[in-house]
Amino acid sequence: MIETSSPDPDMLRYEESIAKILDRAVKLFRRTNLEELADKWDRILKTYDSKKRNH
């Protein structure tokens, strides 16, 4: 995340879109029994969320 003095609405929407895409990918992988991919992408999503919250 790029740090600025005030949050850019476009950047916030972009970040929300990334999180939604990752979440949908995890759900898709689970529905198609691709558990290994689902687990990896779930870890990516959790890492992304934690990094986003720390900035």
QUIMOSUL-V929862 format. One record per residue. N is the residue number from 1. RES is the residue in three letters. BURIAL is b if it has 9 or more other ideal C-beta (glycine too) atoms within 8 Angstrom, else e. D_LAST is the distance of its C-alpha to the last C-alpha in Angstrom with 2 decimals. Layout:
n,res,burial,d_last
N,RES,BURIAL,D_LAST
N,RES,BURIAL,D_LAST
//
This chain:
n,res,burial,d_last
1,MET,e,7.24
2,ILE,e,8.66
3,GLU,e,7.33
4,THR,e,10.20
5,SER,e,11.81
6,SER,e,12.34
7,PRO,e,11.14
8,ASP,e,13.71
9,PRO,e,15.66
10,ASP,e,16.68
11,MET,b,13.27
12,LEU,b,12.45
13,ARG,e,15.89
14,TYR,e,15.48
15,GLU,b,12.52
16,GLU,e,14.67
17,SER,e,17.58
18,ILE,b,16.16
19,ALA,b,15.55
20,LYS,e,19.05
21,ILE,e,20.66
22,LEU,b,19.47
23,ASP,b,20.67
24,ARG,e,23.94
25,ALA,b,24.50
26,VAL,b,24.27
27,LYS,e,26.75
28,LEU,e,29.01
29,PHE,b,29.16
30,ARG,b,30.07
31,ARG,e,32.74
32,THR,e,34.24
33,ASN,e,34.32
34,LEU,e,32.01
35,GLU,e,30.43
36,GLU,e,29.30
37,LEU,e,27.33
38,ALA,b,26.01
39,ASP,e,24.79
40,LYS,e,23.11
41,TRP,b,21.36
42,ASP,b,20.40
43,ARG,e,18.71
44,ILE,b,16.89
45,LEU,b,15.78
46,LYS,e,14.67
47,THR,e,12.73
48,TYR,b,11.08
49,ASP,b,10.34
50,SER,e,9.00
51,LYS,b,6.64
52,LYS,b,5.60
53,ARG,e,5.56
54,ASN,e,3.80
55,HIS,e,0.00
//
